[in-house]
């Protein structure tokens, strides 16, 4: 448990340090993400982005438990 918490903390710090470059990636604007914009209404559902994030996170966790 301690090792996992340390790794999660290091990952959060790394993401924070790399954020200026990570924010330029087109995540959230991928084909398959649902975005509806009307006059007084806006709805956004990032389907493809969440599937991609899930695959990456599953791969990382699989590698950690291996």
C-alpha positions as CSV (number, residue, x, y, z in Angstrom):
1,X,0.0,0.0,0.0
2,X,2.8,2.4,0.9
3,X,4.6,1.8,-2.4
4,X,1.4,2.4,-4.4
5,X,0.7,5.7,-2.6
6,X,4.3,6.9,-3.2
7,X,4.0,6.0,-6.9
8,X,0.6,7.8,-7.2
9,X,2.1,10.9,-5.5
10,X,5.1,10.9,-7.9
11,X,2.8,10.5,-10.8
12,X,0.7,13.5,-9.7
13,X,3.9,15.6,-9.3
14,X,5.2,14.6,-12.7
15,X,1.8,15.5,-14.3
16,X,1.9,18.8,-12.5
17,X,5.5,19.6,-13.8
18,X,4.6,18.5,-17.3
19,X,1.3,20.3,-17.5
20,X,2.4,23.1,-19.8
21,X,3.2,20.5,-22.5
22,X,0.4,18.1,-21.6
23,X,-2.3,20.8,-22.0
24,X,-1.3,21.2,-25.7
25,X,-2.3,17.6,-26.5
26,X,-5.7,17.2,-28.2
27,X,-7.2,15.2,-25.4
28,X,-10.8,16.1,-25.0
29,X,-11.2,16.9,-28.7
30,X,-10.8,13.4,-30.1
31,X,-13.2,11.9,-32.7
32,X,-16.0,10.2,-30.8
33,X,-16.2,12.8,-28.0
34,X,-19.7,14.2,-27.8
35,X,-20.0,18.0,-27.7
36,X,-23.4,19.7,-28.0
37,X,-23.4,23.5,-27.9
38,X,-26.7,25.4,-28.1
39,X,-27.7,29.0,-27.4
40,X,-28.0,28.7,-23.6
41,X,-26.8,25.1,-23.2
42,X,-23.5,23.2,-23.5
43,X,-23.0,19.5,-23.0
44,X,-19.7,17.6,-23.3
45,X,-19.2,13.9,-22.8
46,X,-15.6,12.7,-23.6
47,X,-16.3,9.1,-24.6
48,X,-13.1,8.5,-26.6
49,X,-10.9,10.3,-24.2
50,X,-12.1,8.3,-21.3
51,X,-11.7,5.0,-23.1
52,X,-8.1,6.0,-24.0
53,X,-7.4,7.1,-20.4
54,X,-8.8,3.8,-19.1
55,X,-6.6,1.7,-21.5
56,X,-3.5,3.6,-20.5
57,X,-4.3,3.4,-16.7
58,X,-5.1,-0.4,-17.1
59,X,-1.8,-0.9,-18.8
60,X,0.2,0.9,-16.2
61,X,-1.5,-0.9,-13.4
62,X,-0.9,-4.3,-15.1
63,X,2.8,-3.5,-15.5
64,X,3.0,-2.5,-11.8
65,X,1.4,-5.7,-10.6
66,X,3.5,-7.9,-12.9
